[in-house]
Amino acid sequence: MVLCLVDDDPVSLEALTFARRFGEVDALVFGDVDVGGYVSRARRIVHERLDEYAPLAWAQAIVELEPELVVAPGTDRGHEVLAHVAARLGAALAANVVEAAIEGDVLNLTRQRWGGSLLEEARLRGSPKLLSVAPHVVEAEPAGLETTVEDFTPALGDEHFRVRVARREEPEAGTVRLDTARVVVGGGRGVGSKEGFDVLEELANLLGGAVGGSRVVTNLGWRPHSDQVGQTGARIAPDLYIACGVSGAIQHIVGCKGAKRILVINKDRNAPIVARADWAVIGDLHEIVPAIVAELRSNGS
C-alpha cells in the first residue's frame, strides 16, 4: 500500500499528486480536506480525541495501516510525523524529495540538501519506505478519479496525546495567507524599521497580496515569526515576489525559490538575490516603493 498523509496545508495536495507516480495511492486524511478526484480511496481519520494536531497520534494511525510506502508533504508537520513513524519502526526516512522512482524493491530518489543548494541521489530499501516531498516541486493536479472516502479510527491512548495543539490564533478576517498568496511583498534589513513596513503593507494591499520578511527582520522584532520567508519559515510560491531591501541569504532563497517571478528592489546591485531576480530595480526602496504605490493609486488599482 502507498499511503499519503494529507492535512489542511495546500502542499499536501502537491504530495498527493507526486505520490501517484508510485501507483494507486490511499490518502490518509486528517481534518476537513477535499481530495475528490485525486485518488480512488481516502481514509479519513475519525477519533473523539483527535480534533487537533497530535504528532504521536497521527504517526500511530500510519503504523496501524502497515503501508509499504508513506509519502508526506515537506512541511513541519509532515516531517515531524514521519520522524515518529521512522523511530517507531526503525525505518529510513528521506526528506525533501524532488524526484523518485521504484526499481524492484529499491526506491531511487533525488532530494534537496543544505537548504536546496545541493541535490543528493540516494536509495531507500526495506519496508516501509518513508519520504517527504519538497514543497512546490510539482503542482497539485486532480486525476479525474472517483474517490471513495472511508472512516478509519486508530487505537489511541493517553500516550499518543502527550504533544498536541491546545490553541490556535487565527489571522484577522480578510488577511491573505503568506503560503497561498499570488503576490508577496517581502522586506529585509534594508526596510530599516518596523514602521518601514507600512508602505510594503500598502503595496501588498493594492496588489491583493501578503507581506513577508527575512529572518533578520523577525529576529529584530519588526515582523512576527509567522511572516518569515525562508528555510526555517514559510515556503512561498506566488506568481510574483517583490523583495525589498533583502540581501538574499541562502536560507531566504530556499523560502522564495518557488516564486514564478521575482522583482528585486535594492540599493546593492551585488546583493545575492539580484542574481536570482527576473527584474531588478537598483535604488532606494524608500523612494521606489512609494512611487509604485502612488502610480497604482493613480490608475485606480
N, C-alpha and C positions, 0 to 999 in steps of 0.2 A: 504493500500500500504506500502510495505517495500522499503525504499529508502536508497541507499548507496552512499555517497559522494566519488567521485574518481577524483584525480588530478594526476600530473606527479610524485608524490612520490611513489616509489615501494611499500611502506607499504599500499597504497590504495588497491592494488590487494589482499593483505592479508585480509583487512577488508571486501572486496567483497566476498572472499571465506568464511569468518566467517559468513557473513550475510545470506548466502544461507541456513543455518540451520533453519531459520525462514520461509522458503517457497520461493515463487517466488519473485525475487528482481529486482527492477529497478535501474540501475546505473545512477547516476546524474554526468555527465562527464564535467569537466572544463579543457579546453585545448586539446591538441592533444594526447589523450591516447587511446590505443587499448584495448578494453575489450571484443573482439571477443572470443566466447567460454565460457565466464564466466557467462553471463546472457542472457535471451531471449530478453530483451528490454533495450536499453540505451537511455537516453535523454541527448543530447549534448547541452550545454548552448551556445547560439548564441546571441550576442548583440554587437552593433557597438562600445560601450564604454568599453566593458568588455574584454580587451585584456591582462590584468594583474590581479593579485590577489587583490580583494577588499572584505574584510570580510562581510561588510554590504550587499553588492550586492549578494554575494553567499548565505547569510542567507535568503535574500528576495526570491531567487529562490526556496529554500526549503519550505518556508512558503506558497508560492503561490500554490505549488503542494499538500498541505494538506495531508501529509503522516501520517500513524498511527504509524510507527516506522522508526527512522532515525539512520543509522549506519555510523560512520566516522572513519577514521584512527586516532590512538592516537598520532598525530603529533601536532606541534604548530598550524598549520592551522586548522586541524580537530577540535581541542579543541576550538579555537577561534570562528570558525563559529558556532559550536553547542552552545556555550555560548550565542551568539547573538540570535540564534533561541529560546533558553530557556528563555531568558529575554523577547523577543517579545511575546511569547505565554504563559508565566507563567508555563512552563513545567519543570519537573525534568530531570536532566542530570547525568548519571553515566559515569565516566571517567575511562579509562584504564581497561576495562573489559577483563577477560580471559576465562570465561565460562558463558553461558546464555541459558535459555530455557523458552518458553512461556507456562504457565499453565492457561488456561482460559483467563482472561483479565489482568493477572499479569505476569510480566517478572521477573523471578528468575535469579539472576546473582551473579557472584563472580568477584571482581575487586581488583586490586593492590592498596595498600595504603602505605604511608611512603616510597616512592621510591622503592616499590616492596618487602620490608621486612615484610609486613603484608598483608594477604588476608582477605577481608571483604565480607560477604554474605549480599545481600540486595535484595529488591523487588521494582520494578517500577510499578506504577499504573497510570491510566489516559491516555490521548492521546494528543499529540503524545508522545511516549517514545523515549528518546534520549540517545544514548550511543556511546562511542568511544572504539575501540579495541586496547588493549596494543600491541605495536609493537612486531613482531616475536613470537607471541603465536601460530600462525598457519602458514603453508606455503601456498603461493599463488598457487592455482591449478585450471586450467580451468575445466569446467564441460562438455565440448564437446557440448555445446548448440549452436544453430544457432541464431546469435544475430542481431536484427533489431535496427538500430540507427535512432532516430527521433530528429529533432531540436526543441529546446524549448527556447523561448525568454521571459524572465521575464520583468515585467513592472518596470523599474528602473528610478529614478530621481537623481537630484544632491545630495540629502541627502544620497544616497547609495554609494557615492564616496568620502565621507569626509576622509576616510582612504583607501589608495591604494598603490600598489607598483609603484614607479615612475622610478626606475632604477635598473638594475641588473649588478652585477660584476661577470662575468663568470671565472672559473678557467682556467689556462693555458691549451692549447691543449695537449692532451695526459695524463693529470692528472687523476689518479684513484680516483673516488669518495669514500669518507670515508664510507658512509652508504651502499654502494654496493660492496665494496672491498672483495675479498675472503681471503685476508691476511691483517691484520692490525698490524703495529708495534707501540706500544704506549710507551710514555715516561712520567715519573713523576719527582718529585723534585730531585730524585737521578741522573738524567741526568746531573745536575749541572749548565747548562748554555744554552743559545740559540745555541751556537756553538756545544754543545754536541749532538745536534740532527742531525748533519751532518752524523754521522755513522749510525744512525737509518734510515735516508733517503736513504743511500746507501743500507742497508739491505732490506728496503721496495722495492726499485727499482729492486733489484736482484730477489725478490720473486713476482714481479708484483703486489705489494700491495700499501697501503696508510699509512701515518703516522698520528697518533693521539696523544693527550696529556691529562693529568689530568687537573682539574680546576686550581690547584695552578700554573701549567705551563702557562696557558693562563693569569692568574692574574699577573704573573711576566713578561709577555710580550715576553716569549720565543717562543710561537706559537700563531697564530691568534685564535680568539674565534671559528671560523668555524671548527677548528681541535679538539675541546674539545669533549672528550668522557665522557658521564655522564648523570645524571638526567636532568641537565639544558643544555646539549649539544647534541651530536649525540648519537643515539641508534644504535649500530652496531651488526651484526650477521655474522661475517666472518667464514670461515672454521677453521681459526687459528688466535688467538690473542696473540701476543708476547708482554708481559707487562714488560718494562724495568725500574727499579727504581720507580715503582708505589707502594705506600703503600696499596691502595685498600680501601679507604673510601667508605661507603655505596652508596654515590652518584655516584662514579665511577663504582661500581659493577652493579648498575642499567643500566648503559650505555653499559656494555660489557657482560651482563649475557646471551645474545642471541648467543654468540660465541660457536661454536661446540666444539672447543678445546682451552685451554688456557695454554700457556707456560710462566712461570714467571722467570725473571732474576733479582735477588735481593740479597743484602748482608744480609738482615734481614730475617732469617728463620721464625720469628714470625710475619712478616707483614700479615695483614688480607687477602690480595689477595693470599698468598701462600696456604691457606686453600681451596681456590676456584679453584686452578690450577689442570690441568691434569698432568703437568710436571713442576718441579721447579729446577732451577739451582741456587744454593746458592753461590754467589760470586760477584765480581766487574764487573758490566756491561761494564765498560771502557776497560776491558781485554777480556771479553767473547764475546761481540758483534763484535769487530774487528776480533776475531778468527773465528767466524761463517762466516763473510764476506769473509775472506781470504780462508776458506775452500770451500765456494760456488764458488768463482772465480777460484780456482784451479781445480774444477770439471767442469768448463766451463758453469756455470749457468748464 
